Amino acid sequence: VLQGDLGPFNPGLPVEVPVWLAINLKQRQKCRLIPPEWMDVGKLEEIRDQERKEDTFTPMPSPYYMELTKLLLNYASDNIPRADEIRTLVKDTWDTRMAKLRLSADSFVRQQESHAKLDNLTLMEINTTGTFLTQALDHMYKLRTNLQPGESSHSQDF
């Protein structure tokens, strides 16, 4: 149960509220959502282009950029200028970052590294490849210790 006091709200004056409340009020047609500053076509084009140019992961405008974009475009696209372009730019950025992550994971496994830097990755991005990476590390451990696939020894319990 979510509880707490919020408000008072004054008509026509912007106020910051939790995302869940903003979406709830929007669904009941009680407010107009103002997107975050970074949810702008020009800024997102810069972010996408920078991500494509760099070999490493660039900082994202929000650690929840993907989740916020999905929520706001699903429930308040009428309040977001150029919503379709924003959706495409965020998806392009996501795809670029996922391709980089796959290449990094491939290089990590091929070079038999024992640790990796995950700077500037969001939790959602890490969770997307978490299962693959833990399985890859487990297989690498087995290969290094000459275990056969049927044996039950593991490097770590997950």
Secondary structure, DSSP 8 states (H G I E B T S, - for coil): ----------TT------HHHHHHHHHTT-------TT-SHHHHHHHHHHHHH-SS----S-TTHHHHHHHHHHHHGGGSTTHHHHHHHHHHHHHHHHHHHHHHHHHHHHTT-S----TT--HHHHHHHHHHHHHHHHHHHHHHTT--TT----SS--
